[in-house]
Amino acid sequence: MKRSRTAGPTPLRRDAARTLREATRNARRLGSPHAAALAAAGEAIVRSLRAGGTVFTCGNGGSAADAQHLACELAGRYLMDRPGLSCVALTTNTSSLTAIANDYGYADVFARQLEGIARRGDVLIAFTTSGRSPSVKRAVRAARRRGLHTIAFTGPAGRAFAASCDLAIVAPGASTPRIQEGHLILLHALCELVERALFARAPRGRRGGGA
């Protein structure tokens, strides 16, 4: 028995095409202002790492995944075979996260960790698409008190949060998924800038990051 063929595109196929068009249009909105912000972020990270500093990252949910993604690309490798870089995602120690959340409240889970391990001259890269995450905002305040350079990854609604950091990378997008897709492109570009600045002569290997 032959399978019947549909007369045209299925609803899911139409939805898929529409979603991909929207994501592509949004990605095309990344331009010169983002390049300038990325360059500034790269310079701050390179300066800290050359001085023996550490890069810390944090975020919640999908932003936690972005924070961990950035940390693994720097600590492991992105495109070059080179020494590991000092980068720590504050989202990964579940014992610390749950203990701090239980004893002090979830809003302190990142700030409390920074109080114990961060040093002046380190860098905090804080992800929040909305700019409203209490735990991320408190992390930035704790980082600034300790003399860290703070970098925001946020979306259009997070302008006030962006202003609270030393510099900000604001991805375009009318929804959280579109903003996070922009963050992924931007964090990959940031990793490439850092590697090139620190290891210009290192051999380029296959795609790293555990992929």
C-alpha positions as CSV (number, residue, x, y, z in Angstrom):
1,M,0.0,0.0,0.0
2,K,1.4,3.3,-1.0
3,R,1.7,6.2,1.4
4,S,-0.5,9.1,0.6
5,R,1.3,12.4,-0.1
6,T,0.0,15.7,1.3
7,A,-1.0,18.3,-1.2
8,G,1.2,21.0,0.3
9,P,3.2,22.1,3.3
10,T,1.9,20.8,6.6
11,P,1.0,23.2,9.4
12,L,4.2,22.2,11.3
13,R,6.3,22.8,8.3
14,R,4.8,26.3,7.8
15,D,5.4,27.0,11.5
16,A,9.0,25.8,11.2
17,A,9.6,28.1,8.2
18,R,8.0,31.1,9.9
19,T,10.1,30.5,13.1
20,L,13.3,30.2,11.2
21,R,12.6,33.4,9.2
22,E,11.9,35.3,12.4
23,A,15.1,34.0,14.0
24,T,17.2,34.8,10.9
25,R,15.7,38.4,10.7
26,N,16.5,38.9,14.4
27,A,20.1,37.6,14.0
28,R,20.7,40.1,11.1
29,R,20.0,42.9,13.6
30,L,23.3,42.2,15.2
31,G,25.6,45.0,13.9
32,S,28.3,47.6,14.6
33,P,27.1,48.6,18.1
34,H,27.3,44.9,19.1
35,A,30.8,44.7,17.6
36,A,32.0,47.7,19.6
37,A,30.5,46.2,22.8
38,L,32.1,42.8,22.1
39,A,35.5,44.4,21.5
40,A,35.3,46.2,24.9
41,A,34.2,43.0,26.7
42,G,37.0,41.1,25.0
43,E,39.6,43.7,26.1
44,A,38.3,43.6,29.7
45,I,38.5,39.8,29.8
46,V,41.9,39.6,28.2
47,R,43.2,42.3,30.6
48,S,42.0,40.3,33.6
49,L,43.2,37.0,32.4
50,R,46.7,38.3,31.6
51,A,46.9,39.7,35.2
52,G,46.0,36.3,36.7
53,G,42.3,37.0,37.2
54,T,39.3,34.8,36.8
55,V,36.1,35.3,34.7
56,F,32.9,34.3,36.5
57,T,29.5,33.8,34.7
58,C,26.0,33.5,36.0
59,G,22.3,33.4,34.9
60,N,19.1,31.4,35.4
61,G,17.4,28.9,33.2
62,G,18.4,29.3,29.6
63,S,20.7,32.1,30.7
64,A,22.4,29.6,33.1
65,A,23.0,27.4,30.1
66,D,24.5,30.4,28.2
67,A,26.7,31.2,31.2
68,Q,27.9,27.6,31.4
69,H,28.4,27.5,27.6
70,L,30.7,30.5,27.8
71,A,32.6,29.1,30.7
72,C,33.2,25.8,29.1
73,E,34.5,27.4,25.8
74,L,37.0,29.5,27.7
75,A,38.1,26.9,30.3
76,G,38.3,24.2,27.7
77,R,38.8,25.6,24.2
78,Y,36.8,27.3,21.5
79,L,38.7,26.9,18.2
80,M,42.4,26.9,19.2
81,D,44.5,24.3,20.9
82,R,45.8,26.4,23.8
83,P,46.1,26.5,27.6
84,G,42.8,26.5,29.6
85,L,41.6,29.9,30.8
86,S,40.4,30.7,34.3
87,C,36.6,30.8,33.9
88,V,34.0,29.6,36.4
89,A,30.2,29.3,36.0
90,L,28.6,30.1,39.4
91,T,25.6,28.0,38.3
92,T,27.2,24.6,38.5
93,N,27.9,23.8,42.2
94,T,24.5,22.4,43.2
95,S,25.5,21.9,46.9
96,S,26.5,25.6,47.2
97,L,23.4,26.7,45.2
98,T,21.0,24.7,47.4
99,A,22.7,25.5,50.7
100,I,22.7,29.2,50.0
101,A,19.2,29.2,48.7
102,N,18.0,27.3,51.7
103,D,19.9,29.4,54.3
104,Y,19.7,32.9,52.8
105,G,17.3,32.8,49.9
106,Y,17.7,32.1,46.2
107,A,18.5,35.8,45.4
108,D,21.9,35.3,47.1
109,V,23.1,32.2,45.3
110,F,25.6,34.0,43.1
111,A,26.5,37.0,45.2
112,R,27.4,34.7,48.2
113,Q,29.7,32.7,46.1
114,L,31.4,35.8,44.7
115,E,32.0,37.1,48.3
116,G,34.1,34.0,49.0
117,I,36.1,33.5,45.8
118,A,36.2,36.7,43.7
119,R,39.1,39.1,43.8
120,R,39.6,42.7,42.6
121,G,40.4,42.7,38.9
122,D,38.3,39.6,38.1
123,V,35.4,39.8,35.6
124,L,31.7,38.9,36.1
125,I,29.6,38.2,33.0
126,A,25.9,38.2,34.0
127,F,23.2,36.9,31.8
128,T,19.5,38.0,32.1
129,T,17.3,38.5,29.1
130,S,14.8,40.6,31.0
131,G,17.3,42.4,33.3
132,R,15.0,41.7,36.2
133,S,16.5,38.6,37.8
134,P,17.1,39.3,41.5
135,S,19.9,36.8,41.8
136,V,21.8,38.2,38.9
137,K,21.3,41.8,40.0
138,R,22.6,41.0,43.4
139,A,25.6,39.2,41.9
140,V,26.5,42.4,40.0
141,R,26.2,44.5,43.1
142,A,28.4,42.1,45.0
143,A,30.9,42.0,42.2
144,R,31.1,45.8,42.0
145,R,31.7,46.0,45.8
146,R,34.7,43.6,45.4
147,G,36.2,45.5,42.5
148,L,35.2,43.2,39.6
149,H,34.6,44.4,36.1
150,T,31.0,43.7,35.3
151,I,29.6,42.8,31.8
152,A,25.8,42.4,31.2
153,F,24.3,40.1,28.5
154,T,20.7,41.2,28.4
155,G,17.8,42.2,26.1
156,P,16.0,45.4,25.1
157,A,14.0,45.4,28.4
158,G,17.1,45.2,30.4
159,R,18.5,48.7,29.8
160,A,18.4,49.6,33.5
161,F,20.3,46.5,34.4
162,A,22.7,47.2,31.6
163,A,23.4,50.6,33.0
164,S,24.3,49.0,36.4
165,C,27.2,47.2,34.8
166,D,30.5,48.5,33.5
167,L,29.5,47.6,30.0
168,A,26.6,45.8,28.3
169,I,25.9,43.6,25.3
170,V,22.2,44.0,24.5
171,A,20.8,41.5,22.1
172,P,17.8,42.4,20.0
173,G,14.6,40.4,20.2
174,A,10.9,40.7,21.1
175,S,10.9,37.4,23.0
176,T,13.2,35.5,25.3
177,P,14.1,32.8,22.6
178,R,15.2,35.4,20.1
179,I,17.3,37.2,22.7
180,Q,18.9,34.0,23.8
181,E,19.7,33.1,20.2
182,G,21.4,36.5,19.9
183,H,23.4,35.8,23.1
184,L,24.6,32.6,21.7
185,I,26.0,34.2,18.5
186,L,27.5,37.0,20.6
187,L,29.2,34.7,23.2
188,H,30.7,32.6,20.4
189,A,32.1,35.8,18.9
190,L,33.4,36.9,22.3
191,C,35.2,33.5,22.8
192,E,36.9,33.9,19.4
193,L,38.0,37.4,20.2
194,V,39.6,36.3,23.5
195,E,41.4,33.4,21.9
196,R,42.8,35.5,19.1
197,A,44.0,38.2,21.5
198,L,45.7,35.7,23.9
199,F,46.8,33.0,21.5
200,A,47.2,34.4,18.0
201,R,50.0,31.9,17.1
202,A,48.2,28.8,18.5
203,P,47.2,26.1,16.0
204,R,43.5,26.0,15.1
205,G,42.0,22.6,16.1
206,R,38.7,21.0,15.4
207,R,35.7,22.6,17.0
208,G,36.1,22.4,20.8
209,G,33.7,22.9,23.6
210,G,33.0,19.2,24.0
211,A,31.0,19.3,20.8
